[in-house]
Amino acid sequence: MATMKDVAKLAGVSTSTVSHVINNDRFVSDAVRAKVDAAIKTLNYAPSALARSLKLNQTHTIGMLITASSNPFYSELVRGVERSCFERGYSLVLCNTEGDEQRMNRNLETLLQKRVDGLLLLCTETHLPSPDIMSRYPSIPTVMMDWSPFEGESDVIQDNSLLGGETATQHLIDNGYTHIACITGPQDKTPARLRLEGYRKAMNRAGLEIREGYEIIGDFEFQGGFTAMNSLLALEQPPHAVFTGNDAMAVGAYQALYQAGLTVPQNMAVVGYDDIELARYMTPPLTTIHQPKDELGELAVDVLIHRMAQPSQEQQRLFLTPELVVRGSA
């Protein structure tokens, strides 16, 4: 494999001149530049990203650790993060933990060993990153995305899930529903707990009873919504409306209602959460809480880059405001 020295020798110039041509960071005459370009082409030379990163102490890569699933929310969020990285001159290295602690820590160590400039974490709170691993790389800035609490100096960016759950439930109340259930997400996730709390807050404020069996803990997946809706329909007095903690479970709930010969919203009003792209194409289109996924990804990348530049700044805890999107399901 050709080296920069080989290029310099063939072009009859110094290695520093070759470097200036490649990085375009200093004036080089057109004649000399042409010689260097010709030598690079002849030798099929490719600059070493590793060597460059060691010299500059930067790799221009950002690592992201995520518990991905069939839920489209994650792919849409990652798409926004990757776009933001690209626009800012960074590459994204993505690792999926699948909710496994050992896999999470192995992927975490791998990302840090590859000398990523910063780290984005979107996982489950059941397992925190290994303190031993994090302590070995104290200079790597980290941003937690929609995941808290976290004992550390990392910046945290969250959706205001309490307000979102309250807004979704209040919309159903404002439309005259009184028998309202909630299919919530795993309670080891702060967003799921806060959305359930928002549901309870709106119900209590309206003086409405939360009947036995009306709160079901789901898994944020399609199947979880399907199973939970079937449980609600099996109650002696099923609800007339339901707030699902995310859109994926709302899709599953739709399917359960369809198989039961029921329609939305005539037999059951449904409000989701996240506003995934699929939501607007459901029948009827899903009323949901819009979670600003693109803004979340963009803000996370910007906060991380800012932290890289100013590592001593105080910890930031930022909240994004969810908004109700009214469609045909409620």
N, C-alpha and C positions, 0 to 999 in steps of 0.2 A: 504494500500500500504506500502510495506516494506521500511524502511529508512536505511541510512548508519549505524546508531546506532544499529538497529536490526541485521544487518550483523555482526558488530563488537562484539555484545553480543554473538551471536551464535558461532562465530569463536573463541571467547575468546581472542580478540586482541583489540587494540585501534582503534578509528575511523580514526586517521591519518594513521595507517597501512593499513586500508581498502582503503583509498584514494591513498596511494602509489601504491597499487596493481592495482587499477583501472586505474590510470594515468601512471603507469609504469615509475615514475619519481624519484625513489630511490630504492636502493637495498633492496629486501626482500627475505629471505631464501625460498627455494623451499617448505619446509615443511609448513611454515606459509602461503605462497601463495596458497598452495593446500587447506588449511583450509578455507581461505577466498573465494576461487573459489567455494568450496563445499557449503558454507553458501549462497553465491549469487545465486547459482543454486537452493538450497532448498527453499529459500524465493522468488525466481523469481524477484530478485531485479534489477531495471533499474536505472542507475544514472540520476540525474536531470540535464538536460541541462540548465534550468533556474538558478538553484543554482550555477552551475559552471560558468555561464556567469556573474552572479552578483559578484562572488568572484574574477574572473579574469578581470572583466569589458570588456569582449569580448564575442561575440556570434559566431564568425566565420561564420557569414552569411552576404551576400551582397544583398541589395535590388535593384531591377531594375524596373523603371517606363517607360513604352513604349506605344506608340500609335500603336497597332497592327492592321492588316487588312488581307485581302485575299492575299496581296502581299507576295510572298514567301521570299522576301528579309529579312523580319523581323524574320521569323522562322529560317532562315539560320544564321542570326546574333546572335539570342538568343542561338542557338545551340553552336556557337563558344564561347560565353560568359560563358555558363554553363560548357562547357568542361574545359575552363581555370580556372574557380572557383574550380571545382573538383580537378584538378591537383595541385592546390595550397592549398588544404585543407579547402575550403570554400563551403558553401551551397548557392544557389541562390533562392531568393524569388522574384517572378515575378508578377507585377501588370499591367493590361492593362487599359489605360485611355479612349480608343475609342474616343479620341479627345474632351472629355467633361471636362470642367474646374472644375466643382464641383466634379466629379468622380476622377479627377487627384489629387486634394487637399485632398480628403478623403483617397485615397490610399497612398498619400505621408505621411499623418499623421499616418496612420496605420503602414507603414514601419518603421517610426522613433520611434513610440511607442514600436515597437517590438525590439528596440535596435539593429538594424542592425549596423554592423561596418562601412559600407560605402554605398554610393548610386550612381547608374548609372542612368542617365536620357537620354531617347531618345524619345522626344515628339514633339509637334508642337510649333512654336514660338508665335502663336496667344495668348496663355495663358502661362504666366510665373508662376512658383511655388509661392504660397502665401508667401510674405515676413514675415508675422506673424508666419506662421508655421516654416519656415526656421530659424527664429530668436530664436525660443524656443529650437532648437537643434543645437547650433553653433559649437559643437564639431564633428558633423557628416561630414566627408569629402565627396565631391561630384565630379563626373566627368560627363561632358556633352558630349554625343556621337553624333557627326555630327549635332549639334544644337547650333546656335549662332545667334545674339549676346546675351550675358547673363551678366547682371550686377551683379557681385559677384566675389568671390574668387575661384570659381570652376575651375578645369582644364578642357580643351576643346580638344577633338580629332575630327578632321574633315577629310573627303575626300576632295581632291582638285577638287571640282566640276567645277570650272572655267576652269581649264586645261582639265578636262574630256570632257566637252561640246565642247570646242575648238577642241580637238583631234578627237572626233567623227565626227564633221562637216568637218574638214579638210580632213579626210579620204574620205568622199563623194566627196569633191571638187577634190582631187587628182585622183579620179576614173572618172573624166570627167563630173560629174553632176553639173548643174548650177541652175536648178529649185529645190531648197531644202527647205523643210518645217521643222518646229519644233513643236512637241507635248510636251509641257513642263508640269511640275507638279504644285501643288498649290503654289502660290506666297507668302504664309505665311511661307514657308520653305526655308531657306537659300540655301540648295543644289539645289532646283528647280530654284531659281532666278539666281544662279551662272551658272548653266548649260545653261540656256537661254542666259545669257550674253556671255558665251563661244561660243555659236552658232552665235550670232550677231558679235562677234569679228572676227571669222573666215570668215564669209560672207563679212564683210566690208573690211577686209584685201585683200580678193580676188577680190574686186570690184563687187560683185554679189548683185543683187537686192533682197531684201526680199519683195516679192509681198504681196499685201493685202490679208489677210486670211490665210497666210502661218504660222502664229504663233497662236497656239491654246493652251489655258490653260486647262490641264487635271487634273486628280485627283490621279495619281500614281496607279490606279487600272485597272483591265482588261477591265471593261466596259468603262472607260474613254478613253482608247486607241481605242476601237471599235467605239465609238461615234465620236471621233476626226477624225479618218481616213475617216469615212463616210462624214464628213463635208468637208474634203479636196477633196474627190472624186467628191463632188457636185459643186466644183468651176468651173468657166468657163474654167480656165486653171489649171488643177490639177498639183501638183508637180511631179517630176520624182523620188524623193528620200525624205526620211524623217528621222530626228533624233528624237527618242522618249526619253523622260527624264528618263525613266526606262524600264526594261525588261517586267514588267507586262503590261504596256501600249502597248509595242511592240507585245505581244501575242494578245491583243485585236485588234490591227491594222492588224495583219495577218488574223484574222478571218473576218474582214470587207473586206479585199482584196479578200479572198477566196469566200465570198458570192457574190462579184461583178464579179466573173469570172476572176480575175486578178492573176498573179503569181509574186512571189518574186524570184530574183530581176529583172526579165525581164520587168515587168510593173512598179514596184516600188521597189527601193532599201530601205532597212531599217537598221538602226543602233540603238541598244538599249543602256542601261546603267545598271550596277550592276553585270552582268554575274551570274545570278541565275542558279541553276543546270538545270532547264528546258531549258535554252537557247540552250544548245548543242544538245537537242533532238527535236527541232522544225524542220519543213520542209520548206525551207532549214534551217540548223543550223544558229542561229542568230549571226551576227557580233555585238559586244557589247564592252562596256568599263568595264573592270574587276575592280570591287571595292573589295579590299581585306578584306572581311567580317571576316574571321578567325583572320587575323592580327589586325583588328579593335577591335574585342572582346578581344583578348589576351592583346593588348596594353592597353585597357581601364581598365582591371582588374589589370594589373601590375602597371599602374599609380595610381590607387586607393589604392592599397596595399602600394605603396611607400608613398602616401600622408598620410595614416594612421600612418606610422612609423615616418614621418617627417612633421607634420601638419603646421609648420611655413615656409616651403619652398615657393619660389615665384611661382605664377601661371604659369602653363604650357599650351601652345597652340600648339598642334602637328598636322601636316598634313601628310596624307598618299597619295602616288602618284598613280593615276589610270593608267591603261595600256590598250591599244587597243588589242582586241582579234578578229582577222579576221577569219570569217567563210564563209558561203555561201550566206548571204543575202545582201551583199554590197561589 
